[in-house]
Amino acid sequence: MARAGADDTRCSAQMSDTLYVLNGPNLNLLGTREPELYGRATLADVEQLCRTTAQRFGLTVEFRQSNHEGEIIDWIHQARAENAAGLVINPAGYTTTSVAILDALHTMKAPVIEVHITNIHAREPFRRRSYVSRVARAVVCGFGIQGYALAIAGVAALIGAKE
């Protein structure tokens, strides 16, 4: 069910129905790492939420997590090569440090949405500067894991996918 992009960030090539959801370092520890800050939901819970939300819009999800910057960059390149419908990324610790991820995201033609479980603007000053935000169409933060569902709904709206 490939659809032409509804927005000018898409090229004339047919986009796929696949949405990439990429997660950065330490998100594999969700549910156990600082639950008072990040909650008790696990990464498996986030994945299920993303798949359920994407299905409402006729999209499938490639859901991935890595603690390795190069692997995340490779997945961004893969999403670009496969004409992904969009990319949702929680860069986690790479938010404030990775020019390399920023450069890879600059190659994306599909909408990129940055998501954070906590409100990074209400935390330590160093967390408030995001390289990813320079290329993201939108940033969702502070809604807990529900931010992923909001980000997916946002991508769907940008590409003209209907429930």
C-alpha positions in Angstrom: 0.0 0.0 0.0 2.6 2.5 -1.1 1.4 6.1 -1.1 2.8 9.2 -2.6 4.0 11.7 0.0 1.5 14.4 1.0 4.3 16.8 1.9 7.2 18.3 0.0 9.9 16.4 2.1 9.1 13.3 0.0 10.6 12.8 -3.4 8.7 11.4 -6.3 9.7 7.8 -5.5 7.1 5.6 -3.9 7.5 5.4 -0.2 7.1 2.1 1.6 4.6 1.5 4.3 7.4 0.9 6.8 8.1 3.3 9.6 11.4 3.0 11.4 11.5 3.5 15.2 15.1 3.7 16.4 16.1 3.8 20.0 19.6 4.8 21.3 21.8 3.7 24.2 20.4 2.4 27.5 16.8 2.2 26.3 17.2 -1.6 26.5 17.1 -1.0 30.3 13.6 0.7 30.3 11.5 -0.5 33.2 14.5 -1.1 35.4 16.8 1.9 34.9 15.7 4.9 37.0 12.0 4.0 36.9 11.1 7.1 38.9 12.3 9.1 35.9 11.5 6.8 32.9 8.6 4.7 34.3 8.2 1.0 34.6 7.3 0.2 31.0 9.8 -1.9 29.2 11.2 -1.5 25.7 9.0 -4.5 24.7 6.0 -2.4 25.9 7.2 0.5 23.7 7.5 -1.8 20.8 4.0 -3.1 21.2 2.6 0.4 21.5 4.4 1.4 18.3 3.2 -1.6 16.3 -0.4 -1.1 17.5 -0.4 2.6 16.7 1.2 2.2 13.3 -1.3 -0.5 12.3 -4.1 2.0 12.9 -2.6 3.9 10.0 -1.8 1.0 7.7 1.9 1.1 8.5 4.3 -1.5 9.7 7.2 -0.9 12.1 10.9 -1.7 12.0 11.6 -1.4 15.7 15.3 -1.3 16.8 17.5 -0.4 19.7 21.3 -0.2 19.9 23.9 1.1 22.3 26.2 1.6 19.3 26.2 4.8 17.3 27.4 3.2 14.0 24.6 0.7 14.1 22.0 3.4 14.5 23.6 5.3 11.5 23.4 2.1 9.4 19.7 1.8 10.2 19.1 5.4 9.2 20.8 4.7 5.9 18.7 1.5 5.5 15.5 3.5 6.2 16.5 6.0 3.5 17.4 3.3 1.0 14.1 1.6 1.5 12.1 4.8 1.1 10.7 4.4 4.6 7.4 6.3 5.3 9.1 8.0 8.2 11.5 7.7 11.0 10.9 8.1 14.8 14.1 8.3 16.8 14.8 8.4 20.5 18.5 9.1 20.3 18.8 8.9 24.1 22.4 9.7 25.1 23.3 10.5 21.5 20.9 13.5 21.5 23.5 15.9 22.8 26.6 14.3 21.3 26.2 12.8 17.9 27.0 15.0 14.9 27.3 11.7 13.0 23.6 10.8 13.6 22.6 14.3 12.7 24.5 14.0 9.4 22.8 10.6 8.6 19.4 12.1 9.4 20.1 15.0 7.0 20.0 12.4 4.2 16.4 11.3 5.0 13.7 12.4 2.7 10.9 11.0 4.9 9.8 12.9 8.0 11.9 12.5 11.1 10.3 12.9 14.5 12.5 13.1 17.6 10.9 11.5 20.8 12.0 11.5 24.4 10.3 9.8 27.3 11.1 12.7 29.7 10.9 16.4 29.2 14.5 17.0 28.3 14.0 20.8 28.7 13.1 20.4 32.4 16.3 18.3 33.1 20.0 19.1 33.4 21.1 22.0 31.1 23.3 19.7 29.0 20.3 17.7 27.9 18.5 20.7 26.5 20.7 20.9 23.4 19.8 18.3 20.8 21.6 17.8 17.5 18.7 15.7 16.2 16.3 18.6 16.7 18.1 20.5 13.9 16.7 18.0 11.3 13.5 16.7 13.0 10.2 17.9 11.7 8.9 17.7 15.3 10.0 16.9 18.8 7.8 15.0 21.3 9.0 14.9 24.9 7.6 14.5 28.4 4.7 12.2 27.6 6.4 9.0 28.8 6.2 6.2 26.3 2.9 7.6 24.9 5.2 10.1 23.1 6.0 7.3 20.6 2.3 6.9 19.8 2.1 10.7 19.3 5.1 10.7 17.1 3.7 7.9 14.9 0.4 9.7 14.6 2.4 12.8 13.6 4.2 10.9 10.8 0.9 9.5 9.6 -0.5 13.0 9.4 2.5 14.3 7.5 2.4 11.6 4.9 -1.4 11.6 4.6 -2.1 8.2 6.1 -5.6 7.9 7.5 -6.9 5.7 10.3 
